[in-house]
Structures are given as structure tokens and as C-alpha cells.
Amino acid sequence: MEFNDLAQMVISGDHTGTEAWTRKALDSGVEPSAIIESGLIPGMDEVGRRFKSAEYHMPEVLIAARAMKASLVLVRPLVTASGIEPKGRVAIGTVRGDLHDIGKNLVGMMLEGAGYEVNDLGANVAPEAFVDAVENGGADLIALSALLTTTMPMMQRTIEALTAAEVRDRVGVMVGGAPVNQAYADQVGADAYAPDSATAVEVADALMKARAGK
């Protein structure tokens, strides 16, 4: 089976095709990790490239992410059961007071497709829940989303909570959302800012690499 066929199905948003391809591949003995690394990741990488170059817009990215997810739900449990370590563990959520989750969901799917284990904490997430994700969930990275200017300060409150719990040095913190920018990320003490879902994977990779070098 050609992994490029799976990648092209992701790019075109063919979720029934990705599911059928994946089932057939697994039945024929293809390694689950190979499906992610050689099919899903290249496909989502191309989707991200097209999004950043304005060839794709949000609807196309969401459709591609759904196609990727249709394959991933079959593959991920097998990868987990085999004991293969993910690229990293990310706890993602929209901060307390903010109920928006479309952007956060898309970032989570992109990270999953890129080989990360994602713990989606949902929306309206208290700082304490992010602390728990580090202390008890083993998160390597925390991804904070805010879509309202009124909830942006909760990003700083969350980072302060991580510091107070003495786990801030154990985790990388990335922030994003419509009203957020690099200057604000610097102001609140985040490690990185991701302007969109495609860039979020690159940012996560860079943070993991930086943490590995410490």
C-alpha cells in the first residue's frame, strides 16, 4: 500500500477514504506507527503549508483534520498499546472564562496528527487543571488558548499557578488565539506563541527540541 495515497486523502479531506485505507493497511500488517509517520504526518504537513500560504483556508483545514482523525482513531490505540513513545505529551485547553474551542480543537488535532499525545482539557479550564496535567499527567507542553481579550489575563494567571506549584520549569508553555500575539506571549512569560494551527506543530517541535537540549 502506498503511504502517499493516504497523505493525498488527508490533503483532499476524504475521511471515508482514510478510514478504509487504514483498516486495509492494518489488516495487511502495516505498522501503526508507519501509518502516522509516513502517511498522516506528511499529509498534515502539506495541509499546514497550504494554509500558511493561503492556498487553504479554515474550512479546508478542518475537513483535512477530520480525515486525519478518521485514520488516527484506528491507529492511536495500537501505537499506545505497543509502548511506542509519542513525540511529546501536550495538555491543551481554552483558559478559564472562555468557552471558544474550535481553534483549540484544530490545534489539538494537528498536534495528534504530528505524533503528539494530546490531553484535551476542554474549554473554561481552571489554572489548577493545567497544573494537575503537569504534576499527574506528565505533560511536556501546555497549550493555552484565549479568544477574548477579557480572558487573555487568565493565561498569565495559569503560568503563575504553574510557578507557584513549582512545576513551571518542567513544562514548555505555548499560547495562541485571535487576540494573542508575540508581544503578549512575552509579557505573560510564555515560552512560545503560535499564530495558527499549522504553526503550532512547528512551535511544539521547537519547544520539545529546546527542552531536550537543557
C-alpha positions in Angstrom: 0.0 0.0 0.0 1.2 3.5 -0.9 1.5 5.9 2.0 1.3 8.8 -0.4 -2.3 7.7 -1.2 -3.2 8.2 2.5 -1.4 11.5 2.6 -3.4 12.7 -0.5 -6.7 11.6 1.1 -5.8 13.7 4.1 -5.0 16.7 1.9 -8.2 16.3 0.0 -10.3 15.7 3.1 -11.5 12.2 2.2 -12.4 10.9 5.6 -14.1 7.8 4.4 -11.1 7.0 2.2 -8.6 7.5 5.1 -10.6 5.2 7.3 -10.9 2.5 4.6 -7.2 2.7 3.7 -6.2 2.5 7.3 -8.4 -0.6 8.0 -7.0 -2.3 5.0 -3.4 -1.4 5.9 -3.7 -2.6 9.5 -5.4 -5.9 8.3 -2.4 -6.4 5.9 0.1 -6.0 8.7 1.3 -2.4 8.2 2.8 -1.0 11.3 0.5 1.6 13.0 3.5 3.9 13.7 4.4 3.8 10.0 0.8 5.0 9.1 1.3 8.0 11.3 4.8 8.8 10.3 4.7 8.1 6.6 1.1 8.9 5.8 -0.7 11.2 8.2 2.2 13.5 9.2 3.3 14.2 5.5 -0.4 14.8 4.7 -1.0 17.3 7.5 2.4 18.9 6.8 1.2 19.7 3.3 -2.1 21.0 4.7 -0.2 23.2 7.0 1.9 24.5 4.2 -1.1 25.3 2.1 -2.8 27.0 5.0 0.2 29.2 5.7 0.5 30.2 2.0 -3.2 31.0 1.8 -3.9 28.2 -0.6 -6.2 26.6 2.0 -8.5 28.4 4.4 -10.0 27.2 7.7 -12.8 25.1 6.2 -10.3 23.1 4.1 -8.1 22.6 7.1 -11.0 21.4 9.3 -12.0 18.9 6.6 -8.4 17.6 6.3 -8.2 17.3 10.1 -11.4 15.3 10.1 -9.9 12.9 7.5 -6.7 12.6 9.5 -8.7 11.9 12.7 -10.7 9.1 11.0 -7.4 7.2 10.5 -5.9 8.3 13.8 -8.7 6.9 15.9 -7.9 3.4 14.5 -4.1 3.7 14.8 -3.5 5.6 18.0 -4.7 2.9 20.4 -2.5 0.3 18.7 0.5 2.7 18.9 -0.2 3.2 22.6 -0.6 -0.5 23.3 2.7 -1.2 21.6 4.5 1.0 24.0 5.9 3.4 21.3 6.6 6.7 22.9 4.9 9.8 21.4 7.0 12.8 20.3 5.7 14.5 23.5 2.7 15.0 25.7 0.6 18.1 25.4 -2.1 19.4 27.6 -4.3 21.8 25.7 -7.2 23.9 26.8 -9.1 27.2 26.5 -8.5 29.3 29.6 -11.0 29.9 32.4 -13.8 32.1 31.4 -13.5 31.4 27.7 -15.9 28.9 26.0 -14.5 29.0 22.5 -12.9 25.7 21.3 -12.9 25.4 17.5 -9.3 26.8 17.2 -8.2 24.8 20.2 -9.7 21.6 18.8 -8.0 22.1 15.5 -4.6 22.7 17.1 -5.1 19.5 19.2 -5.9 17.5 16.0 -2.9 18.9 14.2 -0.6 18.0 17.1 -2.1 14.5 17.3 -1.5 14.0 13.6 2.1 15.1 14.1 2.7 12.4 16.6 2.0 14.0 20.0 -0.1 12.6 22.7 -2.8 15.2 23.4 -4.7 15.7 26.6 -7.6 18.0 25.6 -8.8 19.6 28.8 -11.6 21.4 27.0 -12.8 25.0 27.4 -13.1 27.2 30.5 -10.2 25.4 32.1 -9.0 26.5 35.5 -5.3 27.1 36.1 -5.3 24.2 38.6 -6.3 21.8 35.9 -3.2 22.7 33.9 -1.1 22.3 37.0 -2.6 18.8 37.5 -1.8 17.9 33.9 1.8 18.5 34.6 2.0 17.1 38.1 -0.1 14.0 37.4 -0.5 13.8 33.7 3.2 14.1 32.7 2.6 16.9 30.2 5.8 18.1 28.5 4.0 21.1 27.0 1.0 23.2 27.9 -1.0 24.9 25.1 -3.2 27.8 26.3 -5.9 29.3 24.0 -7.9 32.5 24.5 -10.3 34.0 22.0 -11.5 37.0 24.1 -9.4 40.0 25.2 -11.2 39.7 28.6 -9.9 36.2 29.2 -6.3 36.8 28.0 -5.1 37.7 31.5 -6.0 34.1 32.6 -3.0 33.0 30.6 -0.8 34.8 33.0 -2.7 33.5 35.9 -2.2 30.0 34.6 1.5 30.5 34.2 1.7 32.0 37.7 -0.1 28.9 39.0 2.5 26.6 37.4 5.2 28.7 39.0 3.5 28.6 42.4 3.2 24.8 42.2 6.9 24.6 41.4 6.3 22.8 38.0 6.9 25.7 35.7 10.5 24.5 34.9 9.1 21.1 34.0 6.9 22.2 31.1 7.0 24.4 28.0 4.1 26.8 27.6 2.8 27.9 24.3 -0.1 30.4 23.8 -2.4 31.3 20.9 -5.8 32.7 19.9 -7.2 35.6 17.9 -6.3 38.5 20.3 -2.9 37.0 21.3 0.4 38.0 19.7 4.1 37.5 20.3 4.4 40.6 22.5 1.6 39.4 24.8 3.3 35.9 25.0 6.5 37.6 26.1 4.6 39.8 28.5 2.9 36.9 30.4 6.1 34.7 30.4 5.1 32.1 27.8 7.8 30.1 26.0 6.3 30.5 22.6 3.4 31.9 20.5 1.6 30.1 17.7 -0.4 32.3 15.4 -2.3 29.4 13.8 -2.8 25.7 13.9 -0.2 24.9 11.3 2.5 26.8 13.1 1.5 25.2 16.4 3.2 22.0 15.3 6.4 23.8 14.4 6.3 25.6 17.7 5.7 22.4 19.7 8.6 20.7 17.9 10.9 23.6 18.6 9.9 23.7 22.3 10.5 19.9 22.6 13.9 20.2 21.0 14.8 23.1 23.3 13.7 21.2 26.3 15.7 18.1 25.2 18.8 20.3 25.0 18.5 21.5 28.6 
